[in-house]
Amino acid sequence: MNIRENIKEGINSVKANKLRTILTAAIIAIGITSLVGILTAIEGIQTSINDSFSNLGANTFDVESIRSNRGNRDGKSAKVFPPLKFDDLVRFKDKFDAGTVAVNAWVTGIAEAKRGSNKTNPNTRVQGGDYDYLLVEGYDVKVGRSFSRTEVENGAMVVIIGREIQDALFDKGEDPINKSIKFVGSKFKVIGVLEPQGGASGNGSADRMCLVPMITARKLAAGRQLNYEATVAVNDPNNMDAAVGLATGLMRAIRRDPIKQEASFEIRVNQSLAERLGEITGYLRIGGFTIGFITLLGASIGLMNIMLVSVTERTREIGVRKALGATPLKIRQQFLIEALVITQMGGLGGIVLGIGIGNLTSIAITDSGFVIPWVWILFGVTVGMIVGLISGYLPAYKASKLDPIDSLRFE
Protein backbone atom coordinates (compact mmCIF):
# COMPACT_ATOMS: atom_id res chain seq x y z
CA MET A 1 0.00 0.00 0.00
CA ASN A 2 1.71 3.18 -1.19
CA ILE A 3 1.18 6.69 0.13
CA ARG A 4 -1.39 7.55 -2.57
CA GLU A 5 -3.56 4.56 -1.66
CA ASN A 6 -3.17 5.44 2.00
CA ILE A 7 -4.43 8.96 1.36
CA LYS A 8 -7.36 7.54 -0.61
CA GLU A 9 -8.23 5.13 2.20
CA GLY A 10 -7.99 7.92 4.77
CA ILE A 11 -10.36 10.15 2.80
CA ASN A 12 -12.79 7.24 2.25
CA SER A 13 -12.79 6.57 5.99
CA VAL A 14 -13.60 10.25 6.63
CA LYS A 15 -16.48 10.07 4.11
CA ALA A 16 -17.81 6.87 5.67
CA ASN A 17 -18.19 8.54 9.08
CA LYS A 18 -19.73 11.86 8.04
CA LEU A 19 -21.42 12.73 11.34
CA ARG A 20 -18.30 12.04 13.38
CA THR A 21 -16.20 13.95 10.85
CA ILE A 22 -18.52 16.97 10.96
CA LEU A 23 -18.55 17.03 14.76
CA THR A 24 -14.78 16.66 14.96
CA ALA A 25 -14.18 19.33 12.32
CA ALA A 26 -16.60 21.60 14.18
CA ILE A 27 -14.48 21.26 17.33
CA ILE A 28 -11.37 22.33 15.43
CA ALA A 29 -13.31 25.09 13.65
CA ILE A 30 -14.37 26.55 17.01
CA GLY A 31 -10.78 26.61 18.20
CA ILE A 32 -9.45 28.20 14.99
CA THR A 33 -12.38 30.65 14.95
CA SER A 34 -11.48 31.75 18.46
CA LEU A 35 -7.80 32.21 17.63
CA VAL A 36 -8.19 33.89 14.23
CA GLY A 37 -11.28 35.84 15.30
CA ILE A 38 -9.62 37.41 18.33
CA LEU A 39 -6.45 38.27 16.42
CA THR A 40 -8.48 39.68 13.50
CA ALA A 41 -10.46 41.86 15.90
CA ILE A 42 -7.18 43.05 17.43
CA GLU A 43 -5.89 44.00 13.95
CA GLY A 44 -8.98 46.14 13.39
CA ILE A 45 -8.84 47.66 16.87
CA GLN A 46 -5.13 48.40 16.40
CA THR A 47 -5.91 50.35 13.22
CA SER A 48 -8.42 52.43 15.16
CA ILE A 49 -5.92 52.94 18.00
CA ASN A 50 -3.33 54.13 15.48
CA ASP A 51 -5.80 56.71 14.19
CA SER A 52 -6.74 57.82 17.71
CA PHE A 53 -3.13 58.18 18.81
CA SER A 54 -2.35 60.02 15.58
CA ASN A 55 -4.87 62.67 16.61
CA LEU A 56 -3.08 62.91 19.96
CA GLY A 57 0.29 63.43 18.29
CA ALA A 58 1.74 59.94 18.68
CA ASN A 59 2.85 59.98 15.04
CA THR A 60 4.33 63.48 15.05
CA PHE A 61 7.59 65.18 15.90
CA ASP A 62 8.66 68.81 15.93
CA VAL A 63 11.71 70.41 14.32
CA GLU A 64 12.42 73.52 16.33
CA SER A 65 15.09 75.97 17.45
CA ILE A 66 17.38 75.04 20.31
CA ARG A 67 16.40 76.83 23.49
CA SER A 68 18.95 79.39 24.66
CA ASN A 69 18.51 78.54 28.38
CA ARG A 70 20.08 75.09 28.26
CA GLY A 71 22.52 75.83 31.11
CA ASN A 72 26.08 74.53 31.31
CA ARG A 73 27.62 71.29 30.13
CA ASP A 74 30.77 69.96 31.80
CA GLY A 75 31.42 73.41 33.28
CA LYS A 76 31.11 75.12 29.90
CA SER A 77 28.32 77.30 28.63
CA ALA A 78 26.11 75.56 26.07
CA LYS A 79 26.65 76.80 22.56
CA VAL A 80 24.03 79.26 21.31
CA PHE A 81 22.69 78.71 17.80
CA PRO A 82 20.66 81.14 15.68
CA PRO A 83 16.94 80.28 15.62
CA LEU A 84 15.38 78.46 12.70
CA LYS A 85 14.38 80.73 9.84
CA PHE A 86 11.07 80.56 8.04
CA ASP A 87 12.86 79.91 4.73
CA ASP A 88 14.77 76.97 6.31
CA LEU A 89 11.55 75.25 7.25
CA VAL A 90 9.91 75.97 3.89
CA ARG A 91 12.85 74.24 2.17
CA PHE A 92 12.55 71.36 4.63
CA LYS A 93 8.83 71.01 3.85
CA ASP A 94 9.52 70.93 0.10
CA LYS A 95 12.20 68.22 0.35
CA PHE A 96 10.93 65.94 3.13
CA ASP A 97 9.00 62.99 1.64
CA ALA A 98 8.56 60.62 4.60
CA GLY A 99 5.46 62.34 5.99
CA THR A 100 3.37 65.50 5.97
CA VAL A 101 5.04 68.71 7.19
CA ALA A 102 3.29 71.78 8.59
CA VAL A 103 5.28 74.97 9.15
CA ASN A 104 3.81 76.95 12.04
CA ALA A 105 4.56 79.60 14.67
CA TRP A 106 3.02 80.80 17.93
CA VAL A 107 2.20 84.51 17.59
CA THR A 108 0.78 85.23 21.04
CA GLY A 109 -1.22 83.64 23.81
CA ILE A 110 -2.65 86.82 25.37
CA ALA A 111 -4.70 88.28 22.51
CA GLU A 112 -8.24 89.59 22.88
CA ALA A 113 -10.69 88.96 20.02
CA LYS A 114 -13.57 91.41 19.47
CA ARG A 115 -16.76 91.66 17.44
CA GLY A 116 -18.95 94.65 18.08
CA SER A 117 -19.53 94.82 21.84
CA ASN A 118 -18.56 91.19 22.35
CA LYS A 119 -15.04 90.22 23.25
CA THR A 120 -13.08 87.27 24.59
CA ASN A 121 -10.91 87.04 27.68
CA PRO A 122 -7.32 88.19 27.01
CA ASN A 123 -6.11 84.59 26.80
CA THR A 124 -6.79 83.94 23.11
CA ARG A 125 -4.07 82.05 21.30
CA VAL A 126 -3.09 83.37 17.87
CA GLN A 127 -1.36 80.67 15.84
CA GLY A 128 0.10 80.79 12.35
CA GLY A 129 -0.04 77.69 10.19
CA ASP A 130 -0.02 76.52 6.58
CA TYR A 131 -2.63 74.47 4.71
CA ASP A 132 -1.35 71.20 6.25
CA TYR A 133 -1.45 72.43 9.86
CA LEU A 134 -4.95 71.14 10.70
CA LEU A 135 -4.21 67.75 9.16
CA VAL A 136 -0.91 67.31 10.98
CA GLU A 137 -2.28 68.42 14.36
CA GLY A 138 -5.39 66.27 14.01
CA TYR A 139 -7.88 69.15 14.14
CA ASP A 140 -11.19 68.90 12.27
CA VAL A 141 -13.22 71.78 10.88
CA LYS A 142 -16.80 71.56 12.15
CA VAL A 143 -18.23 74.47 10.16
CA GLY A 144 -16.78 76.16 7.09
CA ARG A 145 -13.48 75.16 5.51
CA SER A 146 -9.71 75.16 5.90
CA PHE A 147 -7.23 77.52 4.22
CA SER A 148 -6.72 77.40 0.48
CA ARG A 149 -3.21 77.42 -0.99
CA THR A 150 -3.85 80.88 -2.41
CA GLU A 151 -4.79 82.26 1.02
CA VAL A 152 -1.68 80.72 2.59
CA GLU A 153 0.70 81.91 -0.14
CA ASN A 154 -0.74 85.45 -0.30
CA GLY A 155 -1.21 85.98 3.43
CA ALA A 156 -4.98 86.53 3.29
CA MET A 157 -6.73 88.10 6.29
CA VAL A 158 -8.80 85.02 7.10
CA VAL A 159 -9.07 83.05 10.34
CA ILE A 160 -10.26 79.68 11.64
CA ILE A 161 -11.53 79.96 15.22
CA GLY A 162 -12.10 77.58 18.12
CA ARG A 163 -15.37 76.85 19.90
CA GLU A 164 -14.80 79.24 22.81
CA ILE A 165 -14.08 82.11 20.41
CA GLN A 166 -17.33 81.39 18.59
CA ASP A 167 -19.33 81.21 21.85
CA ALA A 168 -17.89 84.52 23.10
CA LEU A 169 -18.30 86.56 19.91
CA PHE A 170 -21.44 85.16 18.26
CA ASP A 171 -24.98 84.61 19.43
CA LYS A 172 -26.25 81.06 19.88
CA GLY A 173 -27.30 79.65 16.51
CA GLU A 174 -25.62 82.49 14.58
CA ASP A 175 -23.52 81.43 11.59
CA PRO A 176 -19.99 82.85 12.03
CA ILE A 177 -18.81 82.04 8.50
CA ASN A 178 -17.81 85.09 6.44
CA LYS A 179 -18.33 87.37 9.47
CA SER A 180 -15.52 89.70 10.59
CA ILE A 181 -13.71 89.75 13.94
CA LYS A 182 -10.73 91.77 15.22
CA PHE A 183 -7.62 90.79 17.17
CA VAL A 184 -4.03 92.04 17.37
CA GLY A 185 -5.19 95.30 15.77
CA SER A 186 -6.41 93.73 12.48
CA LYS A 187 -9.72 92.64 10.99
CA PHE A 188 -10.18 89.04 9.81
CA LYS A 189 -12.90 87.09 7.98
CA VAL A 190 -13.96 83.87 9.69
CA ILE A 191 -13.84 80.95 7.23
CA GLY A 192 -14.08 78.00 9.62
CA VAL A 193 -14.82 76.79 13.16
CA LEU A 194 -12.91 73.87 14.70
CA GLU A 195 -14.49 70.83 16.31
CA PRO A 196 -14.58 71.23 20.12
CA GLN A 197 -11.46 69.75 21.71
CA GLY A 198 -12.36 69.96 25.39
CA GLY A 199 -9.81 69.32 28.12
CA ALA A 200 -7.90 71.75 30.26
CA SER A 201 -4.97 72.86 28.11
CA GLY A 202 -4.92 76.50 29.26
CA ASN A 203 -4.41 79.05 26.54
CA GLY A 204 -2.83 76.32 24.41
CA SER A 205 -6.24 74.78 23.78
CA ALA A 206 -7.55 74.78 20.22
CA ASP A 207 -10.95 75.84 21.59
CA ARG A 208 -9.57 79.34 22.22
CA MET A 209 -7.32 79.51 19.16
CA CYS A 210 -7.40 81.87 16.22
CA LEU A 211 -5.52 80.19 13.37
CA VAL A 212 -4.24 82.43 10.57
CA PRO A 213 -2.05 81.72 7.50
CA MET A 214 1.72 81.76 8.13
CA ILE A 215 2.39 84.82 5.96
CA THR A 216 -0.37 86.64 7.84
CA ALA A 217 1.16 85.60 11.17
CA ARG A 218 4.49 87.11 10.10
CA LYS A 219 2.73 90.37 9.33
CA LEU A 220 1.06 90.38 12.77
CA ALA A 221 4.45 89.96 14.45
CA ALA A 222 5.34 93.50 13.25
CA GLY A 223 9.05 92.92 12.91
CA ARG A 224 9.23 90.66 15.99
CA GLN A 225 11.17 87.38 15.52
CA LEU A 226 8.75 84.47 15.66
CA ASN A 227 9.76 81.05 16.94
CA TYR A 228 9.16 79.00 13.80
CA GLU A 229 8.88 75.22 13.89
CA ALA A 230 7.87 72.38 11.61
CA THR A 231 5.54 69.63 12.82
CA VAL A 232 5.92 66.36 10.91
CA ALA A 233 3.22 63.68 10.80
CA VAL A 234 4.45 60.17 9.96
CA ASN A 235 1.91 57.82 8.40
CA ASP A 236 3.01 54.82 10.49
CA PRO A 237 4.19 55.44 14.10
CA ASN A 238 6.40 52.34 13.77
CA ASN A 239 8.51 54.23 11.19
CA MET A 240 9.12 57.13 13.56
CA ASP A 241 12.85 56.47 14.09
CA ALA A 242 13.56 56.30 10.36
CA ALA A 243 11.61 59.52 9.72
CA VAL A 244 13.45 61.34 12.53
CA GLY A 245 16.79 60.21 11.12
CA LEU A 246 15.85 61.43 7.64
CA ALA A 247 14.63 64.77 9.01
CA THR A 248 17.85 65.22 11.01
CA GLY A 249 20.06 64.65 7.97
CA LEU A 250 17.97 66.93 5.78
CA MET A 251 17.89 69.78 8.30
CA ARG A 252 21.64 69.51 8.92
CA ALA A 253 22.18 69.91 5.19
CA ILE A 254 19.81 72.89 5.00
CA ARG A 255 21.44 74.56 8.02
CA ARG A 256 24.92 73.57 6.81
CA ASP A 257 25.87 72.09 10.16
CA PRO A 258 29.49 70.82 10.07
CA ILE A 259 30.04 67.07 10.32
CA LYS A 260 30.77 65.75 13.85
CA GLN A 261 29.43 68.94 15.41
CA GLU A 262 26.24 69.46 17.38
CA ALA A 263 23.12 70.12 15.33
CA SER A 264 21.88 73.71 15.33
CA PHE A 265 18.29 72.61 15.92
CA GLU A 266 16.46 69.98 17.92
CA ILE A 267 13.83 67.37 17.17
CA ARG A 268 11.25 66.66 19.84
CA VAL A 269 9.33 63.38 19.59
CA ASN A 270 6.23 62.60 21.62
CA GLN A 271 7.80 59.39 22.94
CA SER A 272 5.35 58.72 25.76
CA LEU A 273 2.35 58.32 23.46
CA ALA A 274 4.28 56.38 20.82
CA GLU A 275 5.66 53.98 23.43
CA ARG A 276 2.24 53.59 25.02
CA LEU A 277 0.80 52.71 21.62
CA GLY A 278 3.35 49.92 21.24
CA GLU A 279 2.62 48.61 24.75
CA ILE A 280 -1.15 48.53 24.22
CA THR A 281 -0.77 46.70 20.90
CA GLY A 282 1.57 44.15 22.49
CA TYR A 283 -0.78 43.49 25.42
CA LEU A 284 -3.73 43.02 23.07
CA ARG A 285 -1.83 40.50 20.96
CA ILE A 286 -0.56 38.52 23.95
CA GLY A 287 -3.99 38.40 25.58
CA GLY A 288 -5.76 37.45 22.35
CA PHE A 289 -3.23 34.78 21.46
CA THR A 290 -3.40 33.26 24.96
CA ILE A 291 -7.20 33.03 24.94
CA GLY A 292 -7.25 31.60 21.41
CA PHE A 293 -4.49 29.09 22.18
CA ILE A 294 -6.30 27.78 25.26
CA THR A 295 -9.47 27.29 23.20
CA LEU A 296 -7.50 25.54 20.46
CA LEU A 297 -5.82 23.31 23.04
CA GLY A 298 -9.23 22.16 24.22
CA ALA A 299 -10.23 21.45 20.64
CA SER A 300 -7.09 19.37 20.04
CA ILE A 301 -7.83 17.25 23.13
CA GLY A 302 -11.34 16.66 21.82
CA LEU A 303 -9.94 15.59 18.45
CA MET A 304 -7.50 13.17 20.11
CA ASN A 305 -10.30 11.62 22.13
CA ILE A 306 -12.48 11.08 19.06
CA MET A 307 -9.56 9.56 17.13
CA LEU A 308 -8.87 7.17 20.02
CA VAL A 309 -12.50 6.09 19.92
CA SER A 310 -12.14 5.59 16.18
CA VAL A 311 -9.16 3.29 16.74
CA THR A 312 -11.21 1.19 19.18
CA GLU A 313 -14.15 0.97 16.77
CA ARG A 314 -11.93 -0.06 13.86
CA THR A 315 -9.79 -2.65 15.67
CA ARG A 316 -10.97 -5.50 13.41
CA GLU A 317 -10.33 -3.36 10.29
CA ILE A 318 -6.79 -2.72 11.50
CA GLY A 319 -6.30 -6.45 12.08
CA VAL A 320 -7.46 -7.22 8.55
CA ARG A 321 -5.06 -4.64 7.07
CA LYS A 322 -2.16 -6.04 9.07
CA ALA A 323 -3.04 -9.58 8.08
CA LEU A 324 -2.93 -8.47 4.42
CA GLY A 325 0.57 -7.04 4.87
CA ALA A 326 0.09 -3.46 6.07
CA THR A 327 3.07 -2.30 8.12
CA PRO A 328 2.85 -0.27 11.34
CA LEU A 329 4.13 2.73 9.34
CA LYS A 330 1.24 2.46 6.86
CA ILE A 331 -1.29 2.16 9.69
CA ARG A 332 0.14 5.30 11.35
CA GLN A 333 0.06 7.14 8.03
CA GLN A 334 -3.62 6.32 7.49
CA PHE A 335 -4.74 7.64 10.89
CA LEU A 336 -2.52 10.72 10.64
CA ILE A 337 -3.97 11.47 7.19
CA GLU A 338 -7.49 11.19 8.60
CA ALA A 339 -6.60 13.57 11.44
CA LEU A 340 -5.01 16.06 9.01
CA VAL A 341 -8.01 16.00 6.66
CA ILE A 342 -10.40 16.63 9.54
CA THR A 343 -8.30 19.43 11.03
CA GLN A 344 -7.85 21.18 7.68
CA MET A 345 -11.60 21.00 7.04
CA GLY A 346 -12.21 22.52 10.46
CA GLY A 347 -9.33 24.96 10.01
CA LEU A 348 -10.64 26.40 6.75
CA GLY A 349 -14.09 26.80 8.23
CA GLY A 350 -12.64 28.35 11.36
CA ILE A 351 -10.58 30.84 9.34
CA VAL A 352 -13.63 32.03 7.40
CA LEU A 353 -15.72 32.34 10.58
CA GLY A 354 -12.83 33.93 12.46
CA ILE A 355 -12.31 36.65 9.85
CA GLY A 356 -16.03 37.39 9.76
CA ILE A 357 -16.57 37.43 13.52
CA GLY A 358 -13.32 39.33 14.15
CA ASN A 359 -14.21 42.07 11.68
CA LEU A 360 -17.76 42.37 12.97
CA THR A 361 -16.38 42.75 16.50
CA SER A 362 -13.81 45.40 15.56
CA ILE A 363 -16.34 47.33 13.44
CA ALA A 364 -18.88 47.28 16.28
CA ILE A 365 -16.28 48.53 18.79
CA THR A 366 -14.26 51.02 16.76
CA ASP A 367 -15.98 51.63 13.39
CA SER A 368 -12.78 50.46 11.67
CA GLY A 369 -12.62 49.08 8.12
CA PHE A 370 -12.69 45.44 7.02
CA VAL A 371 -9.39 43.66 7.72
CA ILE A 372 -8.03 40.48 6.12
CA PRO A 373 -5.08 39.34 8.28
CA TRP A 374 -3.10 37.26 5.80
CA VAL A 375 -0.43 36.49 8.38
CA TRP A 376 -3.00 35.05 10.78
CA ILE A 377 -4.68 33.11 7.98
CA LEU A 378 -1.38 31.38 7.22
CA PHE A 379 -0.84 30.95 10.94
CA GLY A 380 -4.28 29.33 11.31
CA VAL A 381 -3.60 26.84 8.52
CA THR A 382 -0.22 25.97 10.05
CA VAL A 383 -1.66 25.61 13.54
CA GLY A 384 -4.43 23.39 12.20
CA MET A 385 -1.87 21.09 10.60
CA ILE A 386 0.22 20.94 13.77
CA VAL A 387 -2.87 20.21 15.88
CA GLY A 388 -3.82 17.43 13.49
CA LEU A 389 -0.36 15.83 13.67
CA ILE A 390 -0.11 16.07 17.46
CA SER A 391 -3.69 14.97 18.15
CA GLY A 392 -3.56 12.17 15.61
CA TYR A 393 -0.16 10.74 16.49
CA LEU A 394 -1.13 8.98 19.76
CA PRO A 395 -4.18 7.22 18.23
CA ALA A 396 -2.14 6.37 15.11
CA TYR A 397 0.68 4.96 17.23
CA LYS A 398 -1.78 2.90 19.28
CA ALA A 399 -3.35 1.55 16.11
CA SER A 400 0.04 0.61 14.61
CA LYS A 401 0.96 -1.41 17.73
CA LEU A 402 -2.18 -3.57 17.78
CA ASP A 403 -1.57 -7.29 17.42
CA PRO A 404 -3.23 -8.51 14.19
CA ILE A 405 -4.50 -11.78 15.76
CA ASP A 406 -6.01 -10.04 18.79
CA SER A 407 -7.47 -7.40 16.46
CA LEU A 408 -9.20 -9.98 14.28
CA ARG A 409 -10.72 -11.63 17.39
CA PHE A 410 -11.92 -8.23 18.72
CA GLU A 411 -15.71 -7.87 19.04
C-alpha positions in Angstrom: 0.0 0.0 0.0 1.7 3.2 -1.2 1.2 6.7 0.1 -1.4 7.6 -2.6 -3.6 4.6 -1.7 -3.2 5.4 2.0 -4.4 9.0 1.4 -7.4 7.5 -0.6 -8.2 5.1 2.2 -8.0 7.9 4.8 -10.4 10.1 2.8 -12.8 7.2 2.2 -12.8 6.6 6.0 -13.6 10.2 6.6 -16.5 10.1 4.1 -17.8 6.9 5.7 -18.2 8.5 9.1 -19.7 11.9 8.0 -21.4 12.7 11.3 -18.3 12.0 13.4 -16.2 14.0 10.8 -18.5 17.0 11.0 -18.6 17.0 14.8 -14.8 16.7 15.0 -14.2 19.3 12.3 -16.6 21.6 14.2 -14.5 21.3 17.3 -11.4 22.3 15.4 -13.3 25.1 13.6 -14.4 26.5 17.0 -10.8 26.6 18.2 -9.5 28.2 15.0 -12.4 30.6 14.9 -11.5 31.7 18.5 -7.8 32.2 17.6 -8.2 33.9 14.2 -11.3 35.8 15.3 -9.6 37.4 18.3 -6.5 38.3 16.4 -8.5 39.7 13.5 -10.5 41.9 15.9 -7.2 43.1 17.4 -5.9 44.0 14.0 -9.0 46.1 13.4 -8.8 47.7 16.9 -5.1 48.4 16.4 -5.9 50.3 13.2 -8.4 52.4 15.2 -5.9 52.9 18.0 -3.3 54.1 15.5 -5.8 56.7 14.2 -6.7 57.8 17.7 -3.1 58.2 18.8 -2.4 60.0 15.6 -4.9 62.7 16.6 -3.1 62.9 20.0 0.3 63.4 18.3 1.7 59.9 18.7 2.8 60.0 15.0 4.3 63.5 15.0 7.6 65.2 15.9 8.7 68.8 15.9 11.7 70.4 14.3 12.4 73.5 16.3 15.1 76.0 17.4 17.4 75.0 20.3 16.4 76.8 23.5 18.9 79.4 24.7 18.5 78.5 28.4 20.1 75.1 28.3 22.5 75.8 31.1 26.1 74.5 31.3 27.6 71.3 30.1 30.8 70.0 31.8 31.4 73.4 33.3 31.1 75.1 29.9 28.3 77.3 28.6 26.1 75.6 26.1 26.6 76.8 22.6 24.0 79.3 21.3 22.7 78.7 17.8 20.7 81.1 15.7 16.9 80.3 15.6 15.4 78.5 12.7 14.4 80.7 9.8 11.1 80.6 8.0 12.9 79.9 4.7 14.8 77.0 6.3 11.6 75.2 7.2 9.9 76.0 3.9 12.9 74.2 2.2 12.5 71.4 4.6 8.8 71.0 3.9 9.5 70.9 0.1 12.2 68.2 0.4 10.9 65.9 3.1 9.0 63.0 1.6 8.6 60.6 4.6 5.5 62.3 6.0 3.4 65.5 6.0 5.0 68.7 7.2 3.3 71.8 8.6 5.3 75.0 9.2 3.8 76.9 12.0 4.6 79.6 14.7 3.0 80.8 17.9 2.2 84.5 17.6 0.8 85.2 21.0 -1.2 83.6 23.8 -2.7 86.8 25.4 -4.7 88.3 22.5 -8.2 89.6 22.9 -10.7 89.0 20.0 -13.6 91.4 19.5 -16.8 91.7 17.4 -18.9 94.7 18.1 -19.5 94.8 21.8 -18.6 91.2 22.3 -15.0 90.2 23.3 -13.1 87.3 24.6 -10.9 87.0 27.7 -7.3 88.2 27.0 -6.1 84.6 26.8 -6.8 83.9 23.1 -4.1 82.0 21.3 -3.1 83.4 17.9 -1.4 80.7 15.8 0.1 80.8 12.3 0.0 77.7 10.2 0.0 76.5 6.6 -2.6 74.5 4.7 -1.3 71.2 6.3 -1.5 72.4 9.9 -4.9 71.1 10.7 -4.2 67.8 9.2 -0.9 67.3 11.0 -2.3 68.4 14.4 -5.4 66.3 14.0 -7.9 69.2 14.1 -11.2 68.9 12.3 -13.2 71.8 10.9 -16.8 71.6 12.2 -18.2 74.5 10.2 -16.8 76.2 7.1 -13.5 75.2 5.5 -9.7 75.2 5.9 -7.2 77.5 4.2 -6.7 77.4 0.5 -3.2 77.4 -1.0 -3.8 80.9 -2.4 -4.8 82.3 1.0 -1.7 80.7 2.6 0.7 81.9 -0.1 -0.7 85.4 -0.3 -1.2 86.0 3.4 -5.0 86.5 3.3 -6.7 88.1 6.3 -8.8 85.0 7.1 -9.1 83.0 10.3 -10.3 79.7 11.6 -11.5 80.0 15.2 -12.1 77.6 18.1 -15.4 76.9 19.9 -14.8 79.2 22.8 -14.1 82.1 20.4 -17.3 81.4 18.6 -19.3 81.2 21.8 -17.9 84.5 23.1 -18.3 86.6 19.9 -21.4 85.2 18.3 -25.0 84.6 19.4 -26.3 81.1 19.9 -27.3 79.6 16.5 -25.6 82.5 14.6 -23.5 81.4 11.6 -20.0 82.9 12.0 -18.8 82.0 8.5 -17.8 85.1 6.4 -18.3 87.4 9.5 -15.5 89.7 10.6 -13.7 89.7 13.9 -10.7 91.8 15.2 -7.6 90.8 17.2 -4.0 92.0 17.4 -5.2 95.3 15.8 -6.4 93.7 12.5 -9.7 92.6 11.0 -10.2 89.0 9.8 -12.9 87.1 8.0 -14.0 83.9 9.7 -13.8 80.9 7.2 -14.1 78.0 9.6 -14.8 76.8 13.2 -12.9 73.9 14.7 -14.5 70.8 16.3 -14.6 71.2 20.1 -11.5 69.7 21.7 -12.4 70.0 25.4 -9.8 69.3 28.1 -7.9 71.8 30.3 -5.0 72.9 28.1 -4.9 76.5 29.3 -4.4 79.0 26.5 -2.8 76.3 24.4 -6.2 74.8 23.8 -7.6 74.8 20.2 -10.9 75.8 21.6 -9.6 79.3 22.2 -7.3 79.5 19.2 -7.4 81.9 16.2 -5.5 80.2 13.4 -4.2 82.4 10.6 -2.0 81.7 7.5 1.7 81.8 8.1 2.4 84.8 6.0 -0.4 86.6 7.8 1.2 85.6 11.2 4.5 87.1 10.1 2.7 90.4 9.3 1.1 90.4 12.8 4.4 90.0 14.4 5.3 93.5 13.3 9.1 92.9 12.9 9.2 90.7 16.0 11.2 87.4 15.5 8.8 84.5 15.7 9.8 81.1 16.9 9.2 79.0 13.8 8.9 75.2 13.9 7.9 72.4 11.6 5.5 69.6 12.8 5.9 66.4 10.9 3.2 63.7 10.8 4.4 60.2 10.0 1.9 57.8 8.4 3.0 54.8 10.5 4.2 55.4 14.1 6.4 52.3 13.8 8.5 54.2 11.2 9.1 57.1 13.6 12.8 56.5 14.1 13.6 56.3 10.4 11.6 59.5 9.7 13.4 61.3 12.5 16.8 60.2 11.1 15.8 61.4 7.6 14.6 64.8 9.0 17.8 65.2 11.0 20.1 64.6 8.0 18.0 66.9 5.8 17.9 69.8 8.3 21.6 69.5 8.9 22.2 69.9 5.2 19.8 72.9 5.0 21.4 74.6 8.0 24.9 73.6 6.8 25.9 72.1 10.2 29.5 70.8 10.1 30.0 67.1 10.3 30.8 65.7 13.8 29.4 68.9 15.4 26.2 69.5 17.4 23.1 70.1 15.3 21.9 73.7 15.3 18.3 72.6 15.9 16.5 70.0 17.9 13.8 67.4 17.2 11.2 66.7 19.8 9.3 63.4 19.6 6.2 62.6 21.6 7.8 59.4 22.9 5.4 58.7 25.8 2.4 58.3 23.5 4.3 56.4 20.8 5.7 54.0 23.4 2.2 53.6 25.0 0.8 52.7 21.6 3.3 49.9 21.2 2.6 48.6 24.8 -1.2 48.5 24.2 -0.8 46.7 20.9 1.6 44.2 22.5 -0.8 43.5 25.4 -3.7 43.0 23.1 -1.8 40.5 21.0 -0.6 38.5 24.0 -4.0 38.4 25.6 -5.8 37.5 22.4 -3.2 34.8 21.5 -3.4 33.3 25.0 -7.2 33.0 24.9 -7.3 31.6 21.4 -4.5 29.1 22.2 -6.3 27.8 25.3 -9.5 27.3 23.2 -7.5 25.5 20.5 -5.8 23.3 23.0 -9.2 22.2 24.2 -10.2 21.5 20.6 -7.1 19.4 20.0 -7.8 17.2 23.1 -11.3 16.7 21.8 -9.9 15.6 18.5 -7.5 13.2 20.1 -10.3 11.6 22.1 -12.5 11.1 19.1 -9.6 9.6 17.1 -8.9 7.2 20.0 -12.5 6.1 19.9 -12.1 5.6 16.2 -9.2 3.3 16.7 -11.2 1.2 19.2 -14.2 1.0 16.8 -11.9 -0.1 13.9 -9.8 -2.7 15.7 -11.0 -5.5 13.4 -10.3 -3.4 10.3 -6.8 -2.7 11.5 -6.3 -6.4 12.1 -7.5 -7.2 8.5 -5.1 -4.6 7.1 -2.2 -6.0 9.1 -3.0 -9.6 8.1 -2.9 -8.5 4.4 0.6 -7.0 4.9 0.1 -3.5 6.1 3.1 -2.3 8.1 2.8 -0.3 11.3 4.1 2.7 9.3 1.2 2.5 6.9 -1.3 2.2 9.7 0.1 5.3 11.4 0.1 7.1 8.0 -3.6 6.3 7.5 -4.7 7.6 10.9 -2.5 10.7 10.6 -4.0 11.5 7.2 -7.5 11.2 8.6 -6.6 13.6 11.4 -5.0 16.1 9.0 -8.0 16.0 6.7 -10.4 16.6 9.5 -8.3 19.4 11.0 -7.8 21.2 7.7 -11.6 21.0 7.0 -12.2 22.5 10.5 -9.3 25.0 10.0 -10.6 26.4 6.7 -14.1 26.8 8.2 -12.6 28.4 11.4 -10.6 30.8 9.3 -13.6 32.0 7.4 -15.7 32.3 10.6 -12.8 33.9 12.5 -12.3 36.6 9.9 -16.0 37.4 9.8 -16.6 37.4 13.5 -13.3 39.3 14.2 -14.2 42.1 11.7 -17.8 42.4 13.0 -16.4 42.8 16.5 -13.8 45.4 15.6 -16.3 47.3 13.4 -18.9 47.3 16.3 -16.3 48.5 18.8 -14.3 51.0 16.8 -16.0 51.6 13.4 -12.8 50.5 11.7 -12.6 49.1 8.1 -12.7 45.4 7.0 -9.4 43.7 7.7 -8.0 40.5 6.1 -5.1 39.3 8.3 -3.1 37.3 5.8 -0.4 36.5 8.4 -3.0 35.1 10.8 -4.7 33.1 8.0 -1.4 31.4 7.2 -0.8 31.0 10.9 -4.3 29.3 11.3 -3.6 26.8 8.5 -0.2 26.0 10.0 -1.7 25.6 13.5 -4.4 23.4 12.2 -1.9 21.1 10.6 0.2 20.9 13.8 -2.9 20.2 15.9 -3.8 17.4 13.5 -0.4 15.8 13.7 -0.1 16.1 17.5 -3.7 15.0 18.2 -3.6 12.2 15.6 -0.2 10.7 16.5 -1.1 9.0 19.8 -4.2 7.2 18.2 -2.1 6.4 15.1 0.7 5.0 17.2 -1.8 2.9 19.3 -3.4 1.5 16.1 0.0 0.6 14.6 1.0 -1.4 17.7 -2.2 -3.6 17.8 -1.6 -7.3 17.4 -3.2 -8.5 14.2 -4.5 -11.8 15.8 -6.0 -10.0 18.8 -7.5 -7.4 16.5 -9.2 -10.0 14.3 -10.7 -11.6 17.4 -11.9 -8.2 18.7 -15.7 -7.9 19.0 
